[in-house]
């Protein structure tokens, strides 16, 4: 609790009408920290804090805007945390604590309950004060806040302009990052949809696309089955467009300084997955059938025993001595060690492959560039594979 500013603690106590007994930081939150606050009476609140590194805030997606989404959802059929307050400086958002886990939604009854919540959200008449999201907003974030130009993002932005499907026939309040992992449940029913920072008025097919993207990360039921529970037509072409848009936005978010909340291991894991999937979507859009790379067999080097010893200490000594946020970061360090071990074992061979591909493919031709980026992403995934676990090789459900 000592990490929290005294003025902030005083504001939370004023909002709650009682003293704080404890405050614990929890993993996640990217450039926005997440804390669970326990009050003297045993009640809990959820605190989100903008650390000042969020590029989203710079383009209007700040916590005060997210607060308006929570307020608007009050007394609707959509289950979301109750709104408690926004700090005077607008950098902290206090919500009711929602019991539940952000775990898998692969139980059919639970997944159906989630899709009923999606239906409830999309059935609402959207608010006037949450403006339409726009590709220009994300292009601005990329141009102004990503420290370096990224050719894959550039290619994705060009194709999104080419593929733009026009305005939707029916606008709804879009969650903007909807799907397993951003859904709390108690094992029997959904207790809350969380993380409304990207909520905006737009195309309902965008939320369906986000569900497919998040289903890569957290177990979910068959997408065809889930979409069969959606109240309304599913426009496959528009969903495919939004899948690419979601992936490009993920890359922009990961490219922005501070987007991974300082957690380099998690940032590299997600970047590796999203870059490969983005490149695959671009190849599909450009009608390219990419050739897979040849992954060399890893071989021991002089450093292999050192990496193994570090991993053993992290697994058997360091991580078990920690809990909560600190334990999560220790596991992330282990991911980096596994990655460095693979760089040592097969990195030089893959680097030679990459040099040959850069000569072979014409990067000024979008189709050839997409082909190159799929192969480059496969090389990155070969290096990250031991750190990725079940996410290695994960495919995006196609509609």
N, C-alpha and C positions, 0 to 999 in steps of 0.2 A: 504493500500500500504506500510505502515511502516514495515510490516512483511517481505517484500522482501529485500534481500541484495542490498546495493547500487551498488556494482559492477555488479550484475545481471541486475538491472534496467538500468545501463549505457550500458550494452551489448544489451539489447532489443532496446533501443533508437538508438544505432548505426546500428542495423540490419534494423530498420524501417525508419531511416533517419529523425526522429522527436521525440519530447518529449512525455512522457507518461502523460496523464491527470488523469488516474485512473487505479487501478488493483484490481479485486475482486476475492477472492477464491470461487470456486463453489464446491458443494458436490461431493463425489465420488473420484476415483483415487487411492484407496487402499494405498499402500506404496508410491505412486507417487501423489503429489499434482497437482491440476488443477486450473488454473487462467485464467480469461478473462481480457485482457489488452486493455484499451481504449486509443487511441492516440489523440493528439491535434486536428487533422482534423476530429475526430469522428469515424475514422476507428478502427477496432478491430483485435486483434490477440489472439491466444490461446496458453497458456504457460503450458507445463508439466515439473514438477520438480521431480527429484529423490532425496528423502529425506535421502538416505544413508541406509535405512532399507530394500531395495528390494533384496530378495534372487535371483530374476531373473537376476539382474545385475551381481551377482557373478558367474553365469553360462553362461554369454554372452548375455543375453537378456536385454541389456542396451538401453538407449535412442538413442545412436548413431546408434545402429542396427535398431531400429524402424525408425530412420530418413532415413536409406537406403531404407526401404520399401516405405515410402512416396515419396522419390525421384524417385524410380523405377516406381511408379504408375503415375508419371507426364506424361501427354499427352497420357494416355490410356483411354479407355471407362469407367474405374472404377472411380466413384466419391469419391474422398478422399480430405482432406484438402491439400492445397498447402504448400510445404516445404519452411520455411524461414531461419532456421539456427539451429545449435547446439552450445551451449556455449563452450568456450575453455576447461572447465573441463569435458565436456561431460555429465553433470548432468542436463541440461535443454534443452528442445526442443521447438522451436518456430514455430508455424504453422499459416496459414491463418485461420481466424475465419469463420466457416461454419454456416450459418443460418439454423435453424431447431430445432426440438424437438426429443428427444430419446424416444418418447411415443409409444403407441400401434401400431401394424401393423396388426390389425384385419380387416381393410378394404380390400376387395379382390383386388381392383385395385392397392392399395399401396403395398400390399404384392406381387403382381405379378411384380410390378416395382422393388421391392427388389430382387426377384428371378432372374430377368433379369440382375441385377448387379452381383449376384453370378455367373451366366452363363458367363458374361463378364470377371470376374476374372479368372475363371477356363479355359477359352479359351486361355488365354495368355500363351506364352512359359515362363516357370518359370525362374527366375534369377539364376545365378551361385553362387552368394555370400550370399545367405540365406539358410544355410545348412538344411538338413533334421532334423526335430524334432525327439526325440528318448526317449523311455521309460527310458533309462539310465539317461538322463538329469533330469527327474523328480524324479527318485529314488535318484539321487545325491542331489537334492534340499532337499528332505525329510530327508535323512541321515545326511546331514551337517547343515541344517538350522532349522528344526523343533525342538523345545526345548525338546519335549518328544516323546517317541515311541507311536504309535497309532495302536492298534491291527486291527482295521477296515481297515486302510490304508495298513497294512502288508498283510492282507487277499486279498485286492484288487490287490496289486502288484503281488502276487503269481498267482492269476487267470489270470491277463493280460498276464503273461508269458505263461501260459498254453493255452490261447485262441488266441495268436498272429496269425493273418491271413497271414503274409508274405507281401512282398512289393506290392504296387498297380500296376495295369497294366498301369496306366498313372499317372504321378506325376504332380502336379500343385502347384501354390503358395496358400497355405492354410492360411486363415486369423488367425485361431487359437482361436477365441472367437467370432464367427460370430452369428448374430441373433438379434432379437428385443431387444432394450436396447443399442446396439452398432451401431444402424442405426439412422441417423438424417433424418428427413423429414419435409416437410411444410404442410402436410395434403393431398397433391395431388401427390407428387413425392418424391423419395429419393434424399436428397441433399448431403449425404455423409456417407460412412462407416468409422467408427472411431475406435480408440484403436487397433493399429496394432502391439503392442509390442510382441505378440506371433506369428507373421507371420513367416512361414517357408515353405520349399518345402516338400510336402508329399501327403497323400491320400485325394482325394476330398471328400470321404465319411466322413472324420473327420469334415469338415465344415458342412455337413448335420446333423451330430450328434450334433454339437454345436448349430445348429438352434433349435433342439428339446429341448436341455437343457435350452437355454435362453427363449424359448417359455413358460417354466414353470413360469418364473418371470415376463414377459411382454406379454400382450395379443397378439395373433397371429392367423392367419387363421388355419383351419384344416391342419394338417401336410400332409396328403395324397394329398390334393388339392395343397398345395405348392410344394410338390415334383413332382407333375404332370407337373409343369412348369419348372422343371430342364432339361437342355439340356444334356441328357446322361442317361445311365442306373443307377438305384439306387440299390446297392447291400445291401440288408437288413441285411445279416449276418455281413458284415463289418461295417455297421452303428451301429448295436447293440454292436459290440466290442468297437467302438469309443465312444459310449454312456458311457460305463463303464470307459473307459480311461479318458473321460472328467470329469466324476464325481470324480474319484480318484485324478485327478489334482486339482479340486476345493478344495477337502479336504486338499491336501498338501498346496495349496496356503493359505487356512484359518488357517492352523496349523503353518505356518511360522510366526515368531515374526514380528509384524508390518503389516501383510497382510491386516488387516481390517482398517489400517490407524488410529488406536486408537479408532475407533468407535465400542465399545464392543457390543452395542445393535444390530447393523446391522450385525456384525460378528456372533453373536449367532443365529440370525434369519436365515442367509444363511447356517450356519453350521448345524442347526437342519434339514433344508430341504434337504440339500445335503447328510447328513449321512443316512437319511431314504431312499432316492432314491438309493444311492449306495448299501445299504444293500438289497433292493428289487431286484436290478439288479444281485447281487451276488446269491441270492436265486434262481432266474430264471436260471442263468448259472449253478448252482449246483443242479437243479431240486428239490428244496425244496419248499413246500407249507407251509408258516409260519402261525402259529395260532395268531390271533389278541389278543392284551392285553385287559383287562377290565379296563376302565378308571373310577375311582371313581367320584361320584358327589361332586363338590366343596362345602365346608361348611365354614361358617364364623368362624373366630378366633378373639382373642383379638386384633390382629394387622390389621384386615381387614379395619377398619375405618381409620386407619392411612394411609394405602396405597391408599385408595380412596381419602383422602384429598390431598395427594401429587399429584395424577393424576389430580384432579380437578384444582390445582394451575398451573400445567404444561400446561394443555389444555386451561384454561381460562385466565391466567395471563402471564406466562413466554413466551410461544411460540408466542402468538400474538405480543409481544413487540420486537421480533427478526425478522430477515429476512436472506435469503440466507443460508450460511454455518452454522451460529449459530442456526437458526431455525431448520435445519435438525438435528443438534446434540441434541437439546432439545427434539425433537420427539424420538430420539434414547434413551434418558434417560427415557422417558415415557415407552418405550418397556421394559426396564430393570425393572421398577417398576411393570409393569403388570406380568412379569415373576416371580419376587420375591413374589408377592401376591399369585400366583398359587403354588409356592414352599411351602408357608406357609399353603395353604389350602389342597393340595393333595399330597405334596411331601413325607411325611412319609409313606403313603400307597403304593406309587409307589416304594419307596426305599425297602420296604418289598418284593414287587413283584420281584425286581431286584435281591435281595439276593437269593430268591428261584430259579430264572432262572440260576444264576451262579452255583448253585449246580446241577441243572437238566441237563444242556447242557455240552457236552464234548468240551471244547474250543480248544483242539488239533485236532479235526476233523473239516475240513473246512466247511462241510455242516451244522453241528450242530452249529458251530460258526456263520455262516451266519444267521441261524434261530434266535440265541440269539440276534444278532445285529439289526435285524429288530424289534424285540420286545423292545430292549433298545431304539432304535430310536423313536419308537411310544411313549414310556414314555417321552422322551425328548420333543417330539412335543406336548404332552398333557400339559406339563408345559409352553411351549412357545405359545400355540394356541392363547390366547387372544392378544399376541403381533404380531402375524403373519398375521392377517387379512385374505385376500383371498388366501394367499399362504399356509395356513394350509390345509393339505390333498391333495395338488397339485400332480398330477401324470405326469410322463414322458410319452410322446407319444411313443408307441411301433410300430416298423416297421415290 
